[in-house]
Amino acid sequence: MRNRPSRWRESVELRIPFHDLDPLEICWHGHYVRYFEIARAALLRTFDYDYPDMRASGHAWPVIELYIRYARPLRYHQRIRVEASLVEWENRLRINYTIHDAESGQRLTRGYTIQVAVDMRTQEMCLLSPPVLAEKLGLK
């Protein structure tokens, strides 16, 4: 997986809380998904298509694929920067993520999620992203 340049990019800064640690005193791997979600929601807000906006448009966007590459552990009270970049949108949403140490800039983790549009009325998956997404991205 490579991070492709994207004009739709957002980052959030977080601090690893004590309750996210495992018995080895490093961040439990499952919490990374939550950190991705926080950055994803921030990204979606930049083009006014956060989850309430999706619902109002009549579409749900469930995550159907998730990939995480753990390079270095996250530790208690560490400040991290989680960046989310929208790199595909025509048929699905692919969002790439990178977690960096906020102080050193060292890359700690990378990953991606894939989401597809589902028509909430029919519960059917859309083969193309709905036109509202292109409108929100300023492509129409």
C-alpha positions, -999 to +999 in steps of 0.1 A: +000+000+000+013+034-009+000+068+001-011+085-031-013+123-032-048+135-024-063+169-021-087+155+005-065+151+036-070+158+073-051+150+104-059+149+141-036+148+171-043+124+199-026+113+231-026+076+240-046+072+272-038+047+300-071+027+294-059+019+258-029-001+270-026-039+271-008-060+298+026-053+281+019-015+286+017-007+249-014+004+230-037-027+223-038-032+185-076-030+183-076+006+194-059+017+162-092+012+144-108+038+166-079+062+159-085+057+122-122+064+127-115+097+145-093+108+116-118+095+090-147+115+106-125+147+106-117+141+070-154+136+060-163+168+078-139+188+056-162+182+027-195+182+046-202+145+043-199+132+078-221+103+089-252+124+097-248+139+062-245+104+046-277+093+064-295+124+053-285+117+017-301+082+020-268+063+020-249+043+045-212+037+040-201+005+059-165-004+061-160-036+041-122-039+043-096-028+068-058-032+067-033-021+093+005-024+092+019-020+127+055-007+124+062+006+159+041+004+191+022+033+206+029+040+242+011+056+271+007+094+269+025+094+235+012+122+213+004+109+178-008+125+146-033+104+126-036+115+089-065+103+067-065+108+029-093+101+005-076+083-025-106+066-042-142+078-045-157+068-079-170+033-069-160+032-032-143+052-006-107+042+000-091+062+028-054+058+036-041+064+071-007+071+086+001+074+123+032+094+132+048+103+165+037+140+169+071+151+182+096+132+161+074+127+129+084+090+128+059+068+110+044+043+135+015+027+116-002+028+082-034+013+069-065+018+049-102+013+049-126+006+021-163+016+023-191+012-001-224+030-005-255+012+004-289+026-005-307+028+029-341+025+013-334-008-006-304-020+014-286-027-018-250-019-025-244+008-050-219-001-078-210+035-083-207+062-056-239+082-054-239+116-072-241+134-038-205+124-031-192+140-063-212+172-053-197+172-019-162+168-033-167+197-057-164+175-087-198+184-102 
